[in-house]
Amino acid sequence: MTLFDTETGRIEAIEIRLAHQDKMISDLNDVITAQWRKIDLLERQLGRLREELQTLEPQRQSPEPPPPHY
């Protein structure tokens, strides 16, 4: 006779599986939350870099002055 042979054993097995699944869902939620925080940070950094690049763009389009030895 195994744990699953009785009605009580089946209920206990289901409760154990449910507890493990609840823990896994909680852990996965923590990982997803951390990833979204990282994505948000990276998007803000990318936005700042784009702005910085756009401010430098007009300088790049102007002709470069000749070197001092000319």
C-alpha positions as CSV (number, residue, x, y, z in Angstrom):
1,M,0.0,0.0,0.0
2,T,1.5,3.3,-1.1
3,L,0.7,6.9,-0.1
4,F,-1.7,7.2,-3.1
5,D,-3.8,4.2,-2.2
6,T,-6.0,5.9,0.3
7,E,-8.2,8.9,-0.1
8,T,-6.3,10.8,2.6
9,G,-3.0,10.0,0.9
10,R,-4.3,11.3,-2.4
11,I,-5.4,14.5,-0.8
12,E,-2.0,14.9,0.9
13,A,-0.2,14.3,-2.4
14,I,-2.3,17.0,-4.1
15,E,-1.7,19.4,-1.2
16,I,2.1,18.8,-1.5
17,R,2.1,19.3,-5.2
18,L,0.0,22.5,-4.8
19,A,2.5,23.8,-2.2
20,H,5.4,23.2,-4.5
21,Q,3.6,24.8,-7.4
22,D,2.7,27.9,-5.3
23,K,6.4,28.2,-4.3
24,M,7.5,27.9,-8.0
25,I,5.0,30.5,-9.1
26,S,6.3,32.9,-6.4
27,D,9.9,32.3,-7.4
28,L,9.1,32.8,-11.1
29,N,7.2,36.0,-10.2
30,D,10.3,37.3,-8.3
31,V,12.5,36.5,-11.4
32,I,10.1,38.3,-13.7
33,T,9.9,41.3,-11.5
34,A,13.7,41.6,-11.3
35,Q,13.9,41.3,-15.1
36,W,11.3,44.0,-15.6
37,R,13.3,46.3,-13.3
38,K,16.4,45.6,-15.3
39,I,14.7,46.2,-18.6
40,D,13.3,49.5,-17.3
41,L,16.7,50.6,-16.2
42,L,18.3,49.6,-19.5
43,E,15.5,51.5,-21.4
44,R,16.2,54.6,-19.4
45,Q,19.9,54.4,-20.0
46,L,19.3,53.8,-23.7
47,G,17.1,56.9,-23.8
48,R,19.8,59.0,-22.2
49,L,22.4,57.7,-24.7
50,R,20.1,58.5,-27.6
51,E,19.7,62.1,-26.3
52,E,23.4,62.4,-25.8
53,L,24.0,61.1,-29.4
54,Q,21.5,63.5,-30.8
55,T,23.2,66.5,-29.1
56,L,26.5,65.4,-30.6
57,E,25.1,64.8,-34.1
58,P,25.2,68.4,-35.2
59,Q,28.8,68.6,-34.3
60,R,29.6,65.6,-36.4
61,Q,27.9,67.0,-39.5
62,S,30.0,70.2,-39.4
63,P,33.2,70.0,-41.4
64,E,36.2,69.0,-39.3
65,P,38.8,71.7,-39.0
66,P,42.1,71.0,-40.6
67,P,44.9,69.8,-38.3
68,P,47.1,72.5,-36.8
69,H,50.1,71.7,-39.0
70,Y,48.3,73.0,-42.2
